[in-house]
Amino acid sequence: MPKAIKKRISKKETGGEDISGTVTGLRERIKERQKTLIYATVAAMTVIISAVTFFVYTGANATKASELEAEGLKTLYSLSRGAEVPVDQYRRALDFFKKSYDAKKSNSALLHMANCNYALGNYDAAIKNLLELNGSASDTGMLSLSYYKLASAYAKKGDTENALKSYGNLTSIKGAGLQELALIESAKLLEAAGKTEEAQKKYKELAEKFPKSLAQDNVSETNKVKEEKR
């Protein structure tokens, strides 16, 4: 007897109701893969900015400020790849970045100061650095990192309102990176705050803007399982 042919559901048939019914599944899937995604994306962008900074600052146009910033970068990235940076190294690097910024204000020094302060748990200081950076930076890549780290710092402090606002600012920047992660984090914050409907809207926006994202993959798999159980 021939096997029954299972009906496939196209992505176009996936509606809001399907996404609403898979919030729990999305959360679990994100929990499994998000940590790696965040570190890989943020680390890559940070290293690119750091590499450019180091190249420029150790060249013929080096100044006292740039030399200090380069020393801070060497302090952070002197360990083998993938090794965890000790707290003491963050403190020493932060000192170099502060001295660099005092010698000459620069957006890259602000970003590195914010990263160190965040790693040390100095969230108020990190927020201050990033707000100042957002007011002076125009580079899309740097602004992406800044708004993402700013939202994370607010979230660490339990300030959901400003965290969501910062993620919103990031997603409003045309061509900015980290927008997919900003939507994921926004949905998670809304869920934690008990705002399920708003969280579902974020998941829907994520699936629409990033159809190849882990969220969309999960929606497709969930629909397939539902159809096979019929």
RODO-378129 format. One record per residue (C-alpha): residue number from 1; residue in three letters; x, y, z. Coordinates in steps of 0.5 Angstrom, whole numbers. Example, Ala and Ser with C-alpha at 12.3 -4.5 7.8 and 13.67 -1.06 7.14 Angstrom:
<atoms>
> 1_ALA_25_-9_16
> 2_SER_27_-2_14
</atoms>
This chain:
<atoms>
> 1_MET_0_0_0
> 2_PRO_3_7_-2
> 3_LYS_5_11_4
> 4_ALA_1_18_5
> 5_ILE_4_24_2
> 6_LYS_5_29_8
> 7_LYS_3_36_6
> 8_ARG_8_41_6
> 9_ILE_6_48_9
> 10_SER_10_54_5
> 11_LYS_13_60_9
> 12_LYS_8_64_6
> 13_GLU_2_61_10
> 14_THR_6_62_17
> 15_GLY_2_67_20
> 16_GLY_1_71_27
> 17_GLU_-2_65_30
> 18_ASP_3_60_28
> 19_ILE_8_65_31
> 20_SER_4_66_37
> 21_GLY_4_59_39
> 22_THR_11_58_39
> 23_VAL_14_63_43
> 24_THR_16_58_48
> 25_GLY_19_54_43
> 26_LEU_23_60_40
> 27_ARG_25_62_47
> 28_GLU_28_55_48
> 29_ARG_32_55_42
> 30_ILE_34_61_43
> 31_LYS_37_59_49
> 32_GLU_41_54_46
> 33_ARG_44_58_40
> 34_GLN_44_65_42
> 35_LYS_50_65_47
> 36_THR_55_63_41
> 37_LEU_51_68_36
> 38_ILE_52_74_41
> 39_TYR_59_73_42
> 40_ALA_61_71_35
> 41_THR_58_77_32
> 42_VAL_60_82_38
> 43_ALA_67_80_38
> 44_ALA_68_80_31
> 45_MET_66_87_30
> 46_THR_70_89_36
> 47_VAL_76_86_34
> 48_ILE_75_89_27
> 49_ILE_75_96_31
> 50_SER_80_94_35
> 51_ALA_85_92_29
> 52_VAL_84_98_25
> 53_THR_85_102_32
> 54_PHE_91_99_33
> 55_PHE_94_99_26
> 56_VAL_93_107_26
> 57_TYR_95_108_33
> 58_THR_102_104_32
> 59_GLY_104_107_25
> 60_ALA_107_114_24
> 61_ASN_102_118_26
> 62_ALA_102_115_33
> 63_THR_101_120_39
> 64_LYS_101_119_46
> 65_ALA_93_118_47
> 66_SER_94_113_41
> 67_GLU_100_109_44
> 68_LEU_96_109_51
> 69_GLU_90_106_47
> 70_ALA_94_101_43
> 71_GLU_97_99_50
> 72_GLY_90_98_53
> 73_LEU_88_93_47
> 74_LYS_95_89_48
> 75_THR_93_88_55
> 76_LEU_86_85_53
> 77_TYR_88_81_47
> 78_SER_95_79_49
> 79_LEU_92_72_51
> 80_SER_91_66_47
> 81_ARG_85_66_43
> 82_GLY_78_64_46
> 83_ALA_82_65_53
> 84_GLU_78_68_59
> 85_VAL_81_75_60
> 86_PRO_82_76_68
> 87_VAL_79_81_72
> 88_ASP_86_85_73
> 89_GLN_87_85_66
> 90_TYR_80_89_65
> 91_ARG_82_94_70
> 92_ARG_89_95_67
> 93_ALA_86_96_60
> 94_LEU_81_101_63
> 95_ASP_87_105_66
> 96_PHE_90_105_59
> 97_PHE_84_107_56
> 98_LYS_82_113_61
> 99_LYS_89_116_60
> 100_SER_88_115_53
> 101_TYR_81_119_53
> 102_ASP_84_124_58
> 103_ALA_90_126_53
> 104_LYS_85_126_47
> 105_LYS_78_124_46
> 106_SER_76_119_41
> 107_ASN_70_114_40
> 108_SER_74_108_40
> 109_ALA_77_110_47
> 110_LEU_70_111_49
> 111_LEU_68_104_47
> 112_HIS_73_100_50
> 113_MET_72_104_56
> 114_ALA_65_102_56
> 115_ASN_67_94_54
> 116_CYS_72_94_60
> 117_ASN_67_97_65
> 118_TYR_61_93_63
> 119_ALA_66_87_64
> 120_LEU_68_89_71
> 121_GLY_60_90_73
> 122_ASN_61_98_73
> 123_TYR_54_98_69
> 124_ASP_53_106_71
> 125_ALA_60_108_68
> 126_ALA_59_103_62
> 127_ILE_52_107_61
> 128_LYS_55_114_61
> 129_ASN_61_112_57
> 130_LEU_56_109_51
> 131_LEU_51_115_52
> 132_GLU_57_120_51
> 133_LEU_59_115_45
> 134_ASN_52_115_42
> 135_GLY_52_123_42
> 136_SER_59_124_38
> 137_ALA_59_117_33
> 138_SER_57_117_26
> 139_ASP_60_110_24
> 140_THR_54_105_23
> 141_GLY_59_99_26
> 142_MET_61_103_32
> 143_LEU_54_105_34
> 144_SER_51_98_33
> 145_LEU_56_96_38
> 146_SER_54_102_43
> 147_TYR_47_101_43
> 148_TYR_47_94_44
> 149_LYS_52_94_49
> 150_LEU_48_100_52
> 151_ALA_42_96_52
> 152_SER_45_90_55
> 153_ALA_48_95_61
> 154_TYR_41_97_62
> 155_ALA_38_90_62
> 156_LYS_43_88_67
> 157_LYS_41_94_72
> 158_GLY_34_92_71
> 159_ASP_32_98_67
> 160_THR_28_94_62
> 161_GLU_25_101_59
> 162_ASN_31_104_57
> 163_ALA_34_97_55
> 164_LEU_28_96_50
> 165_LYS_29_104_48
> 166_SER_36_102_46
> 167_TYR_35_96_42
> 168_GLY_29_100_39
> 169_ASN_34_105_37
> 170_LEU_39_100_34
> 171_THR_34_97_30
> 172_SER_32_104_27
> 173_ILE_39_105_24
> 174_LYS_39_103_17
> 175_GLY_44_98_15
> 176_ALA_46_97_22
> 177_GLY_49_90_25
> 178_LEU_46_86_31
> 179_GLN_39_88_29
> 180_GLU_37_81_29
> 181_LEU_40_80_36
> 182_ALA_36_86_38
> 183_LEU_30_84_36
> 184_ILE_31_77_40
> 185_GLU_33_80_46
> 186_SER_27_85_46
> 187_ALA_22_79_46
> 188_LYS_26_76_52
> 189_LEU_25_82_56
> 190_LEU_18_83_54
> 191_GLU_17_76_56
> 192_ALA_20_77_63
> 193_ALA_16_83_64
> 194_GLY_10_79_63
> 195_LYS_8_83_56
> 196_THR_7_76_52
> 197_GLU_3_80_46
> 198_GLU_8_85_45
> 199_ALA_14_79_45
> 200_GLN_10_75_40
> 201_LYS_10_82_36
> 202_LYS_18_82_36
> 203_TYR_18_75_34
> 204_LYS_14_76_28
> 205_GLU_18_82_26
> 206_LEU_24_77_27
> 207_ALA_21_72_23
> 208_GLU_19_77_17
> 209_LYS_26_81_17
> 210_PHE_30_75_18
> 211_PRO_27_69_15
> 212_LYS_33_65_15
> 213_SER_34_66_23
> 214_LEU_34_61_28
> 215_ALA_27_64_30
> 216_GLN_24_62_23
> 217_ASP_27_56_23
> 218_ASN_24_54_29
> 219_VAL_17_56_27
> 220_SER_18_52_20
> 221_GLU_20_46_24
> 222_THR_14_47_29
> 223_ASN_9_47_23
> 224_LYS_12_41_20
> 225_VAL_11_37_27
> 226_LYS_4_40_28
> 227_GLU_2_38_20
> 228_GLU_5_31_21
> 229_LYS_1_30_28
> 230_ARG_-6_31_24
</atoms>
